């Protein structure tokens, strides 16, 4: 029997991205990468965030905040508001 689904199924390659979807909502997040992610290094955590954003057609900016935290914000390429482009 046919049924209505709440969400469209995620392709196999994007399944790992779903855990990052909450953080990639455009808000500024401070993440404890040691506790919240399955990475072995801060560089690996940042790489995972960039890969997840790319799969969702987003960009993400990241900044280390001490040894245990990363501050992140995702955005669409054309909507990043802190970049001032001037004609030269």
WOFEN-V55284 format. One record per backbone hydrogen bond with DSSP energy under -1.0 kcal/mol. NH is the residue of the N-H (numbers start at 1). CO is the residue of the C=O. E is the energy in kcal/mol with one decimal. If there is no record, write none. Layout:
BEGIN
NH|CO|E  NH|CO|E
END
This chain:
BEGIN
14|11|-1.9  15|12|-1.3  17|14|-1.1  18|15|-1.0  20|17|-1.8  24|20|-1.4  29|72|-2.6  31|70|-3.1  33|31|-1.1  33|68|-1.2  36|32|-3.2  37|33|-1.3  45|41|-2.1  46|42|-2.4  47|43|-2.3  48|44|-2.3  49|45|-2.0  50|46|-2.2  51|47|-2.4  52|48|-2.5  53|49|-2.4  54|50|-2.3  55|51|-2.1  56|52|-1.2  57|54|-1.7  58|53|-3.1  59|75|-3.0  61|73|-2.6  63|71|-1.8  65|69|-2.9  70|31|-2.4  71|63|-3.1  72|29|-2.7  73|61|-1.7  75|59|-2.4  79|76|-2.4
END
